[in-house]
Amino acid sequence: MVYPSQHTADNAPNKIDFEAIKKLTINEASAVNQLILDELSSDVVLINQMGHYIVGSGGKRLRPMLLLLTAKALGYQGKKHLILAAVIEFIHTATLLHDDVVDESDLRRGKESANAVWGNAASVLVGDYLYSSAFEMMVRTDNMRVMEILSKTTTAIAEGEVLQLLNCNNPATSEEKYLAVIARKTAILFSAATRLGAVLGKASKDTEDNLARYGQHLGIAFQLIDDALDYTSSEEELGKNLGDDLAEGKPTLPLIYAIQNSSKKEADIIIDAIKKGNRDAFNDVFAIVNSTNAIEYTEQRAEQEAQMAIDTIKSIPDSEYKEALISLAKFSVQRSY
């Protein structure tokens, strides 16, 4: 069943034009895409097939876009931002391949997931290949600070994945613990993208840290809206099955809030669904999530994170690229996909 969103891009004030933001870095993005295709070239046919399948399956390319916009906002004139944008996308794609195996997902961006097409073993191994390729590419920047940031980032992502695994089917997960997971699993790569742009732009330590915080807050906002969309979007817009989080036993923020703000009988329905990973309980769970205003709460928390992201970059010089970063923070909470 498809339910109307409580807060969609269509009814949000001052709707952000995401395509207009993309146009600011359209030439660089095209170069990054070509670099990605070049780097996917391998004499191992399966790597070519799977790599092109998932990289070419769409997506907003938000993380590499953040790096490009940040570098340009700080006046960077070189070419290394193209390499690092491709590195960021490779790391992100590798995590998607691994995520779909762990989550047993069969749909990604509206298409069959790679593991559904080629199997889990191939998905894990090609994900490993993309990680290795990312590190091979980043060496070309000849910058130890870049290596330090990205090595710490991939470690944090792995930690976040393990923490999420520990939280699965655990309805006692607190909001604090859940936010700690998404800070590492999702937001850290946003933060790495904006920090790397600052490093390339030779920003001061304060500016670099502020831009990293911008990325962190933006990444958390983005994930929280993903949590909400699992209950309010359509499968066509979202590109995955509704109720996937519930089916995977993930105690996301709408569920955590609903458990805490419903009757014992209603809470027990959600608790049982999380423990069993019961997609069949989706309609009942949605009704409880909706009646407790859990979606509105999740969206409000996302809006707070987006505003904190905006506040952290007030001190960087005004430019169309800074305005684009501000607009992306607003877009993150307006989107319906």
C-alpha positions in Angstrom: 0.0 0.0 0.0 1.3 3.5 -0.8 0.6 6.3 1.7 0.8 10.1 1.1 3.9 11.7 2.6 3.4 14.1 5.5 6.1 16.4 4.2 7.0 16.1 0.5 9.0 18.2 -1.9 5.7 19.1 -3.6 4.2 20.9 -0.6 7.4 22.2 1.0 7.9 26.0 0.9 10.6 27.3 -1.4 11.1 24.1 -3.3 14.7 23.5 -4.2 15.6 22.8 -7.9 18.1 20.0 -7.6 18.7 20.0 -11.4 19.8 23.6 -11.2 22.3 22.7 -8.5 23.7 19.9 -10.6 24.3 22.3 -13.5 26.9 24.2 -11.5 29.3 21.3 -11.8 28.0 19.7 -14.9 31.3 19.7 -16.7 33.2 18.4 -13.8 30.5 15.8 -13.1 30.8 14.6 -16.7 34.6 14.3 -16.3 34.1 12.3 -13.1 31.7 9.9 -14.8 34.1 9.3 -17.6 36.9 8.7 -15.1 34.7 6.2 -13.3 34.0 4.3 -16.5 37.7 4.3 -17.3 38.6 3.0 -13.9 36.0 0.2 -14.2 37.8 -1.2 -17.2 39.2 -4.6 -16.3 40.1 -7.8 -18.2 37.8 -9.6 -15.7 34.5 -9.5 -17.5 32.3 -9.9 -14.4 33.9 -6.8 -12.8 33.1 -4.8 -15.9 29.5 -6.0 -16.0 28.7 -5.5 -12.4 30.6 -2.3 -12.0 28.9 -0.7 -15.0 25.5 -2.1 -13.8 25.5 -0.5 -10.4 27.4 2.7 -11.2 25.3 3.3 -14.3 22.0 2.6 -12.5 21.3 6.2 -11.6 21.5 7.9 -8.2 21.9 11.5 -7.3 25.8 11.4 -7.2 25.3 13.7 -4.2 28.6 12.8 -2.4 30.9 13.6 -5.4 28.8 16.7 -6.1 29.5 17.9 -2.5 33.2 17.5 -3.0 33.2 19.4 -6.3 31.0 22.2 -4.9 33.2 22.6 -1.8 36.4 22.7 -3.8 35.0 25.3 -6.2 33.6 27.3 -3.3 37.1 27.6 -2.0 38.6 28.6 -5.4 40.4 25.3 -6.2 41.7 25.3 -9.8 43.3 21.9 -10.2 42.1 18.5 -11.4 42.5 16.4 -8.2 39.0 17.1 -7.2 37.9 15.0 -10.1 39.9 12.0 -8.9 38.6 12.3 -5.4 35.0 12.7 -6.5 35.4 9.4 -8.3 37.0 7.9 -5.3 34.1 8.9 -3.1 31.6 7.4 -5.6 33.6 4.2 -5.7 33.6 3.9 -1.9 29.8 4.6 -1.8 29.1 2.1 -4.5 31.2 -0.6 -2.7 29.2 0.0 0.4 25.9 -0.4 -1.6 27.1 -3.7 -2.9 28.0 -4.9 0.6 24.8 -3.5 2.1 22.5 -5.3 -0.3 24.2 -8.6 0.6 23.9 -8.0 4.3 20.3 -6.8 4.0 19.4 -9.4 1.5 17.9 -6.7 -0.7 16.6 -7.5 -4.2 15.9 -3.9 -5.4 18.2 -0.9 -5.7 17.3 2.4 -7.4 14.3 0.8 -9.1 16.3 -2.1 -10.6 17.3 -5.6 -9.4 20.2 -5.3 -7.0 23.5 -6.7 -8.1 23.3 -9.6 -5.7 19.9 -10.5 -7.0 21.4 -10.7 -10.5 24.8 -12.2 -9.9 24.6 -13.6 -6.4 26.1 -12.6 -3.0 29.6 -13.9 -3.5 30.1 -11.8 -6.7 28.7 -8.7 -5.1 31.0 -8.9 -2.1 34.1 -9.5 -4.3 33.3 -6.7 -6.7 32.6 -4.4 -3.8 36.1 -5.3 -2.5 37.5 -4.5 -6.0 35.9 -1.1 -5.9 37.3 -0.4 -2.5 40.8 -1.4 -3.7 40.4 0.7 -6.8 39.4 3.7 -4.7 42.6 3.5 -2.7 44.7 3.0 -5.8 43.2 6.2 -7.3 43.6 8.3 -4.2 47.3 7.5 -4.2 47.6 9.6 -7.4 46.8 12.8 -5.5 50.2 12.3 -3.7 48.6 13.8 -0.5 49.0 12.0 2.8 46.2 14.2 4.3 43.8 12.8 1.7 44.9 9.2 2.5 44.5 9.8 6.2 40.9 11.2 5.8 39.8 8.4 3.5 41.4 5.6 5.5 39.7 6.8 8.7 36.4 7.2 6.7 36.3 3.7 5.4 37.2 2.4 8.9 34.3 4.4 10.4 31.9 3.1 7.7 32.8 -0.5 8.6 32.3 0.2 12.3 28.9 1.7 11.5 27.9 -1.4 9.5 28.8 -3.6 12.4 26.9 -1.4 14.9 23.9 -1.5 12.6 24.1 -5.3 12.5 24.2 -5.4 16.3 21.1 -3.2 16.4 19.1 -5.3 13.9 16.1 -7.0 15.4 16.7 -5.1 18.7 13.7 -2.9 19.5 15.4 -1.6 22.6 17.8 0.5 20.4 17.7 4.1 21.6 17.6 7.2 19.5 21.1 8.0 20.7 22.4 4.6 19.6 20.7 4.8 16.3 22.1 8.3 15.5 25.6 6.9 16.4 25.1 4.3 13.7 24.1 6.6 10.9 26.8 9.1 11.9 29.4 6.5 11.0 27.6 4.4 8.4 26.1 7.2 6.3 27.1 10.7 7.3 30.9 10.1 7.5 31.2 9.8 3.7 29.3 13.1 3.3 31.7 14.7 5.8 34.7 13.2 4.0 33.6 14.7 0.7 33.3 18.2 2.1 36.5 17.9 4.1 38.4 16.7 1.1 37.1 19.7 -0.9 38.4 22.0 1.9 41.8 20.3 1.9 42.2 20.7 -1.8 41.1 24.4 -1.5 43.8 24.8 1.2 41.3 26.1 3.7 42.2 27.0 7.3 41.8 24.3 10.0 38.6 26.1 11.2 37.1 26.2 7.7 38.0 22.6 7.0 36.4 21.5 10.3 33.3 23.6 9.6 32.8 22.1 6.2 33.3 18.6 7.6 30.6 19.3 10.2 28.4 20.6 7.4 28.8 17.3 5.6 28.1 15.3 8.8 24.9 17.2 9.6 23.8 16.9 6.0 24.4 13.2 6.0 22.4 12.7 9.1 19.5 14.8 7.7 19.6 12.8 4.5 19.4 9.4 6.3 16.6 10.6 8.6 14.5 11.6 5.6 15.3 8.1 4.1 13.9 6.7 7.3 10.7 8.6 6.9 10.4 7.8 3.1 10.4 4.1 3.9 6.9 4.8 5.3 5.6 7.6 3.1 7.1 7.4 -0.4 6.1 5.2 -3.3 8.3 2.3 -4.5 8.6 4.0 -7.9 10.0 7.2 -6.4 12.1 5.5 -3.7 13.6 2.8 -6.0 13.3 0.1 -3.4 10.6 -1.9 -1.7 8.5 0.0 0.9 9.0 -1.5 4.3 12.5 -2.8 3.6 13.8 -1.3 6.9 11.1 -3.2 8.8 11.7 -6.4 6.9 15.3 -6.2 7.8 14.6 -5.6 11.5 16.1 -2.2 11.5 14.9 0.0 14.4 14.9 3.3 12.5 13.9 6.6 14.1 10.2 6.5 13.2 10.0 3.1 14.9 12.0 4.1 17.9 9.8 7.2 18.5 6.6 5.3 17.8 7.5 2.6 20.4 8.2 5.3 23.0 5.0 7.3 22.3 2.3 4.6 21.8 0.2 2.4 24.0 1.8 -0.9 25.3 -0.4 -2.9 22.8 0.7 -0.8 19.9 4.4 -0.8 21.0 4.3 -4.6 21.3 3.1 -4.8 17.6 6.2 -2.8 16.5 8.5 -4.6 18.8 7.4 -8.0 17.5 7.7 -6.8 13.9 11.3 -5.6 14.5 12.3 -8.8 16.3 10.9 -10.9 13.5 11.7 -8.6 10.5 8.0 -8.9 9.6 7.1 -7.0 6.4 3.6 -8.4 6.6 3.1 -6.1 9.7 3.9 -3.0 7.6 0.3 -1.7 7.4 -0.3 -2.1 11.1 3.1 -0.5 12.0 2.5 2.3 9.6 -0.8 3.1 11.2 0.9 3.3 14.6 3.8 5.3 13.2 1.3 7.7 11.7 -0.8 8.1 14.8 2.1 8.9 17.0 3.4 11.6 14.7 6.7 9.7 14.4 7.2 10.8 10.8 6.8 14.4 11.7 9.2 14.0 14.6 11.8 12.3 12.2 11.4 15.1 9.7 11.8 17.8 12.4 15.0 16.1 13.5 16.2 16.1 9.9 15.3 19.8 9.5 17.3 20.6 12.7 20.4 18.8 11.2 20.0 20.6 7.9 19.8 23.9 9.6 22.9 23.1 11.6 24.7 22.2 8.4 23.8 25.6 6.9 24.9 27.4 10.1 28.4 25.8 10.0 29.3 27.4 6.6 28.2 30.9 7.2 31.8 32.1 7.4 33.0 30.8 4.1 33.0 33.4 1.2 29.8 34.0 -0.6 29.5 32.5 -4.0 27.1 30.5 -6.2 28.8 27.3 -4.9 28.2 28.2 -1.3 24.5 29.0 -2.1 24.4 25.5 -3.8 25.6 23.9 -0.6 22.9 25.7 1.4 20.3 24.6 -1.2 21.5 21.0 -0.9 20.9 21.1 2.8 17.4 22.3 2.2 16.8 19.8 -0.6 17.8 16.9 1.7 14.7 17.4 3.8 12.3 18.4 0.9 12.9 15.4 -1.3 10.5 12.6 -1.9 13.0 10.1 -3.3 
